[in-house]
Amino acid sequence: PYPGTTTASGLSVKTNHGRLVAADTQIIPMHALVSVPGYSEGSPVPVLDRGGAIKGRRLDLLMPTFDQAKEWGTKTLEVKIYLPVSTD
């Protein structure tokens, strides 16, 4: 269970209706979009968090309840990553 209400991005966990992921931001940058099969109806969701256990090619999906997170479990999936566009 996640006790906080704010992600590492500074945005609320309720952002995007609570559909977001945590990633290793050295691999997938903050605010990139990730499409995970079976999560959020396949719609891309933002990377808005990171965590100590999220290293390498791993994602942590925010689920509405702990039971739903346990039901989802651990999966190996191919995801699509949409990197933010630089305006520089």
N, C-alpha and C positions, 0 to 999 in steps of 0.2 A: 504493500500500500504506500502511495506517495502522500506524505503529510503536508507538502507545500501547496501553494496556490500560484506561485510564479515560476516560470521556466528560466533557464540560463539566459535566454534572449531578453529577459525583462518583461515578457508578455505573460498574460494569465494562461493557466492550463485550460481555460474555457475558450481560448482563441480557436477559431475555426470549428466551433461547436465541440471542442475537446478532441478533435481529430488531429493529432500531431505525433511526431516521432522525436526520439533522442538518437543522436548519432555521434560517432567519433568525428568531431568537426575538423580534424586534420585531414580526414578523407572526404567527408561530405560537409561542405560549409553550412553554417547557420543560414537559414532562410531559403536553402535549396528546397525543391519539391521532390518528393519521393512517392512513387506509385507502387503499392504493395498489394499483390493479388489477395483478395479476400478481406481486405481492410478498407473501410470507408468506400465500399462499393467500387473499389479500384480507382477512385479519384485520387489525384495527387494531393498529398498533405505536406505541410511545411516541417522542416527540421527546426525546432525551436528549443531543443534542450540537448544536454549532454550529461554524462554521468561517469563516475569512476569505473563502473563495470562495463561501460560501452566503449570498447576498444576494438580497432580494426574494422572488419567487415560485419558489423553487428548493428542492429537497430533495436530500439525499445519502443514499442507502440503503446500509446496511452489508451487504456480501455476504461469504460465507464465504471466498472466494478472489479474488485479483486477476483471474484468468481469467473468473470468473463476472461480475465487475463490468464487464469489457471486453465480454463477451457481452451483458449487459443494455444497455450503452451509455447514450446520452442519449435521453430520450423526453419527449414532451409528453403528459401525461395529466391527466384530471380526477380529483382526489382528494377524499375526505371528511375533514373535520377535526372532531374532537370535543374541544371546549375543556374544561379542568379546571373543576370546580365550585368556586366560592369558598364557604368556610364562615364568612366574616366576616359 
